[in-house]
Amino acid sequence: MKKVKVNAWQKGLVFKNGVYQRMIGEGIYWFWSETVRLYDVTVQFYAPVELNILLQDALLAAALEVVDVKDNEIVLHYENGSLKQVLAAGRYTFWKSVIDNKFVRADIGKIAITEDISRDVLLSKLVVSYVRTYTVESYEKAVLFIDGKYVQTLEAGIYYWWKNSISIAVGKADARAQQLEINGQEILTKDKAALRINAYAQYQLTDIEKALLENKEYEKQLYVAFQLALREYVGGYGFDELLANKDAIAPYVLQSVKEKAEALGVEVNNFGIRDIILPGDVKEIMNKVLIAEKNAQANSIMRREETASTRSLLNTAKLMEDNAMLWKLKEMEYVEKIAEKINSISVSGNGMLVDQLKQIFVAGK
């Protein structure tokens, strides 16, 4: 005879010759030939034989909670309100005891997470391997493709989907104002002058569906549109005409590209020319022309000054001819200027000093 004690936190399964007989609870028991297996009711139950055989005992079936998980499911096992484990496909058995076991079943065969599962749980180390996470920043626009098919446009935020065999792709684009550099454009004018032009454009994404669904590499297409519009304008003018109308390049290009940009899902806000670089020989000729123009301007100014000076002298002479006092004043002015250049003056002592000075500085009439 064998004595078996079953504690309050235990259950016992009785077997005879390997065949299940019954379940026993708390107490002290004596057995002759039976075997008793004791189980802790606070932990998961693992059946020693086929579970369906044990469940034929109504008393044991009532004491157990059986969780069946299908291939396309997972079950989140919470123990006293805290996530304990994630149950994959299979069959699991738990004792009904003082431990509060809660089970949340999730269908991971679909994309959307419709179950009542918090973000903290989704990002926990136990669940994160079953979840796909995508982030759309506040300055981005995005489109969602499922199995290669467009489904919806995504607003800014963090998205969680179940990870499974269904293909998910997210196309994103920056919706902030951006700048496009159009540098080193080698363009021939109408009269075959080769120019190199550096320009820039500013644009902003407005319709992501047009940009990503209806167009491939919309940024490259926008670049080509600006490039062709610039070449069209420059090629329509001769070199001198182009330089004379260079301020009209930007408005023309901007207007030409505007309609094409709308078809690409973007809005162009600005276009500008940074540099127009001339070939070496043309630059040398332009410098010579500029020097010649400046010399001509200088000669013209000198001639105007000489004419004005001559006209002033003529007017002065006419005034002096009509006014004897003015003549005398002018005469004394020249005497003063001459005197500034003379170091010493010798005069005789006959008392006629003023007359002698007059004879020195003023020619006789």
Secondary structure, DSSP 8 states (H G I E B T S, - for coil): -EEEEE-TTEEEEEEETTEEEEEE-SEEEEESS-EEEEEETTSEE--SS-HHHHTTSHHHHHHEEEEEE-TTEEEEEEETTEEEEEE-SEEEEEE-SSS-EEEEEEETTSSB--S---HHHHTSTTTGGGEEEEEE-TTEEEEEEETTEEEEEE-SEEEEEE-SSS-EEEEEEE-S-EEEEEEEEEEE-TT--EEEEEEEEEEEE--HIIIIII-SSHHHHHHHHHHHHHHHHHHTS-HHHHHHTGGGHHHHHHHHHHHHHHHTTEEEEEEEEEEEE--HHHHHHHHHHHHHHHHHHHHHHHHHHHHHHHHHHHHHHHHHHH-HHHHHHHHHHHHHHHHTT-S-----SSS-HHHHHHHHHS---
